[in-house]
Amino acid sequence: MEFGAGLKPDEPILPNMVDLGRLSEEAGFDYIGIFDDLLLVNHRRSDTYIVLSAIAINTDRIKIGTWATNAYTRHPLTTAYSIASLDELSGGRAYLGFALGGPHVKALAPGGATLQKSEEALKIIREILSGGKIEINSWEYQLHEPMPHIPIYWGAQAEKSLRMGGRIADGVILGGPLGWVDEPVLKGAVSLVEKGARDSGRSLKDVKIWMNINVSLSLDREKAIDGVKSYMETLFSYLRASPDKRKLWPREMFEKKSLSGTPEDCIRAIKVVERCGIDAIMMAITGDKKETLRHLRETVIPSFK
């Protein structure tokens, strides 16, 4: 099992975001993912690639990338050059997390966000990173050197999207309603990714399966759950869910929708996830971030290494 720390760029880059990057590396995480989301309600917002660059300069081992970007708020050609530059800066540690996108993408995408447009964008990015030459409106584009080693992970929720990821990506991120500690749901999603891999003549071993989930830990279990609850309520506001709709979520649902509670609670839940064939977990660190990272470093991650 590999672990990633998912961080929103909603704090000052220096020192906060860089400190969180260092702490994630010290905690034993394998990856850092920075959200590329234009809309963070009631928060500051820093550019994802600038945050990633600052973390790259101040870390040595951990892999870093977008979690996740899309085909609409950034042109795929720009994304290819940006992730290639990040890979050079970090000494070969970059990866690309890519997805259809959230509500802000739906507002900005001409004609709407579609799987077809996203797949076309991924083909452009893959071709550029592989050293190929792309022609757009009679202009040719090509990297100064091939970087085919940069992995691309596709975020998916629905059946067609899961199969697309299995067919064309290096890994698939199970997000949204799939980010639950629910064995039948997770096994069903993995099965769909496997079908996609077979569509392209590959096997499930060729595709890394990620799970995306919120994490809040404390020796005080109620404090940890309150931390993720506060984060989720902010997310509901971002999704423009009404106050009445937010109240429909019972406290037990926040627990199931996250890895929240004590370190021991977290370890038990991860073992369930591991049984489902999940290779890696991207943890969106919520609540008291430094306390959560400390418990992950001291108790949780060592239990799986």
C-alpha positions, 0 to 999 in steps of 0.5 A: 500500500502506498500513501499520498497526502492531498493538500488544498492550496488554501494557506500561504505558500511560505511557510505553510504549504511548504511546511506541510510538504516537508511534514508529508515527506517526513511522515513517510508519504509516497506522494503529495497531491495539490488540488487544482480547483479554482473555487475554494469558498471562503479561502485563499487560493494559490496556483497549483503549479507554483505551490508544487514548485515550492514544495519540489525545491524543499523536498527530496524524495516524495513524488508530487503532482496535480490532484487533479487538473482538467482539460478546461481550466488549463489547455492540455498543451499547457498542462503537458509543458507545466508537468514536464517543467515540474518533473525537471525541477523535482529531479524526476518526481512529477506525476499528473492527476487528471479528471473531468473536473468539478462544478467550476469546470462545468461553468467554464467548459464550452459545450460542457465537460465530456469524457470524449474531450478529456480523452482527447486532451489526455492523448495530446498530453501523452503524445507531448510527454512521449516526445511526439510533435503536435500540430494545433492550428498550423503551429507545431509543438514538441518538448525539448526532450521526451518524458514518457516516464511521467505517469498519468492518473485519471479520476473517475466515478461512473462506469464509462469513466472507470473503464476509460481510465483502465483503458488509457491511464497509468492509474485510476483514482476512485473519487466522489461516491467511490471514496467510501470505506465500503467493500462491495462498492470498492470491489465493483469499481476495481472490476470496472477498471479491470474491464477497461484494462482488458479492452486495451489488451492490458491487465489490472496489474498494469493500472494502479488503483487509487482511492481518494478519501478525507482523513482526520485523526486524533486521540480524541475521536470526536475531535477528529470526526468534527474536523472532517465534518467541518471540511465536508460542510465547507465542501457542501457549501462549495457544491451549493447544497442547501443547509437542509440538504447538509443536515441530511448527513448523519454523523455516522455518514461522516465516519464512513465517508472518511478515515476519521477517528483514532489512529487505530480506527484508521488502520482498521479501515485501511485494511478493509480498503487493501482487501478490495485491491486498492494499491494506494490511498490519497488522503485529503488531510483535514481537521488539525492537519499537523496532528493528523500528519503526526499520527500518520507518521508515528502509527498509521503508515508504519503499520503498512510498510 
